[in-house]
Amino acid sequence: MIDIVEIDVASRLLTAGTVVAVPTDTVYGLAASFSQPFAIDGLFVAKERPRDVALPVMIADVSMALELGATWSDEAAALADAFWPGALTIVVEVPRDVAAVVGADQSLGFRIPGHERLRDLVRVTGPLAVTSANRHGHPPCTRADEVQHVFSGTAVAGVIDGGACSGEVSTVVDLTDGWRIRRHGAISESALSAILGPRID
């Protein structure tokens, strides 16, 4: 059985290079420290996620994205001001070697989560690679006990119990060439258009 852990234990586990399940403002996620490539590999294995499907990165503030070399445009700043903390993942260009850590090419998706306990955790650990807690292609977990059941016997070392999550995934917007929505979610296209202008296909 996967243990229920508090933030202090979770931070130690993540820093030591293990995978921990965390509550977010959308669904439960599987997290690994961005500075621990071996743990990120374990996350891919636990989720049964193809290695070429890149992982997003949770940050506590924009400075963490800048420290990873993110190209932070006026559009990215405007979206962050409007929707962060919250259910929007913003994809921007980063150096190729940074992107490769989580299976990406020349860009990364960043998000400051709306869940306060997760932000507290990221402030301690630094950036975390986080993906929804589910087997690839299956619905995401919205409660800690679901995580314990689905990931029993995997590399997941613990789960922070943050109660029930909403179940609605974040919207993923790509700003690397104009703008487009990679995944529809909690933030509507009309809300994005109000800031970015009409989407050009």
N, C-alpha and C positions, 0 to 999 in steps of 0.2 A: 504493500500500500504506500502510495506517495504521501509524505508527511505534509501537514499544514504547518507553515512556517511564518514567522514575523519578518518585518523588513530587515532587521539587523542580521538575522540568519540568512535571509535571501541574498543580501548584499555580499556576505562572506562566500556563499556558494557560487554566486556569479563571478566574483573576483577570482575564485579558485578554479574557474573554468568548467562549471557545470551548467546545466539547463534548468531554469526555474519557470514555473507557470505563474502568470501575474494577471490581476484584474485590470481592465482598461475601461474607458468610458463607453466602449462599444461591445466587445466580447472578451473572453479570456484569451491571453496570448502566451506563447512559448518564448522565453527570453534567453539570450546569451550575450555575454559581454562582447562588444565590438572588438576589443583588444585580445580576444581569446579565439583564434581561428579554429582550434580543435573543438571547442564548445559549439561553435557555429556549425561545424560539420555534424556534431551530435544532434543539433536541432533539426537539420535537414533529414537525418535518419529517423528521428522520433516521429516527425510529421509525415514521413514517406513522401517528401516533396522533391521533385526533380531539381537537380543542382543548378540548372539554368533558369529557374524561376526565382528571381532575386528577392531578397528579404528587405523590408523597410527598416528604418532606424528610428528608435525613440530617443528624443533629446529633451533636456529640461529647459533649454533656452537656445536662441539662435546662435549664440557664440559657439556652442558645441558643433553645429553644422559648419560654421566658418573655420573652426580648427581642423576639420576634416577636408578642407579645401573646397567647400561648396561655392559655386557661383551664385551669389544671392542677388537677384535682380530686383528692380523696383516692384515688379509684379509679385515676386515671391514675398517681399516685405509687406505689400498691401494685403495679400491673402493671410499671412501670418497675423497681422494686426487685427484682421476681421474675424478669423476663425480659430485661432490658437489661444489658449489650450482648447482642443476640440477634435472632432472627427474628420479632419482633413489631412491627407498625406500629400506633401508637395515634392514633386520629383524635379531635381535640378542637376546640372552637370557637376561632376567631381573628377579628380584625377583617376585615371584608369586603375592604378594599383589599389586605391581606396575602394573603388566600386567592386573590384574583384573579390574583396573579403567576404561579401555577402552574395556573390554569384551574379553581380551586375557587370555592365560593360563600362560606360562612361557617365553614369548617372546614379543617383541614390534618391529614394523616397524618404523624406523626413517628416516626423510628426511630434508635436508636443501634446501628450495625451491630456484629456480633461480629468482623468482620475488622479486626485491629489496624492494618494499613497504611491502610485506608480511614479509620479514626478519626484516625490521624495526619494524613492529608490534610485532613480536615474541621477539625481544630484550627487549621490554617494558613489555610484558605480561608474559614472560616465555613460556615453552612448551605448544603447542596447539594440542588438538586432532582435526584433520582435515580430512574430507572425501569429496569426490566429491559431488558437489551440484546437486543432482538429486534424484528423488524418486527411491527407491531401484529397480534395474532392468531396469531402463530407461536411456537414454543417458544423459550425464552430461551437465550442462549449461556452455556456453562459453562466455556469456555476462551478464552484471548486470541486464538488463531489463528482461532477461529470468529468472533469480533468483527471481526477484520481482513477476513475473507471477506464477512460479511454486510453490513458498513457501508463497504466500499470505495466511494469516489466520493461519500461524503456529507460532512457538516460535522464528523464525528468526527475530531478532530485528533490523537489518540493513545490508547493503551491501556496501562494498568499491568498487567503480567503477574504475577498472583498465584497461578498454578497453577490446577488444576482446582477448581471450586466444586461444592457438593453437588447443586445442581439443584432443591432444594426451596424454593419461594418462602415469603416471610414470611406469617404470618397477619395479617389486617387487622381490628382491632376498633374499632368506632365507639362512642364514649362520649358523643355529643352529645345523646342522648335515651334514657336507660337505657343498655343496651348490646346490641350485635348484632355478628355477624361479617359483615363485607363480603366477605372472601375467606378461604377455608380454606387453611391452609398448615402450617408446621412446628410451631406451637404449637396443641395440641388444644383443642377446646371444653371438655372436662372440666377441663383445666388452668386455663383462664380462669374457669370456674364455681367452682372451688375458692377463688378470690380474690374474684370479683365476686358470687357467689351465682347462683341460677338465672336463666336468661335469660327475660325476659318478652316474648312476641311480641305 
